[in-house]
């Protein structure tokens, strides 16, 4: 589907725990700014946030994950104080950035991705259905033991018939439909 001039796909990414959202775009921008500026005051000002609001974002996330995202050190009379990201803070920043990059790639290049890497279609028979954590878990049996995979040529270098392979299949719930016999 080609979007009309009035609409386009978009997304808002956040990372969450069972307690809810932990890390979203605001905290991501704040931690990136801390890497650049080295102080919470300069980082908050650079993003148009109050110092108190910025500390609140950080503390709320730290409370939910149970680990510090930043460490601070005080300066003397002549200043010199600052804030640094912890390893956990850097990990959240990298993970968020990586996921956002992948999602942006999908949005920007979705038509070429669909042509180059079509989804693998599989026909299966539903053998069982269980409710777990608000989702329905389907147990399915493949009607055929052979699955045809569409793989870009550069991903199969050195592979030959008879080799054992492992792979992930993307199953989109929106693509599930009852097959006509």
Order of alpha helices (4+ residues) and beta strands (2+ residues): beta-beta-alpha-alpha-alpha-beta-beta-alpha-alpha-beta-beta
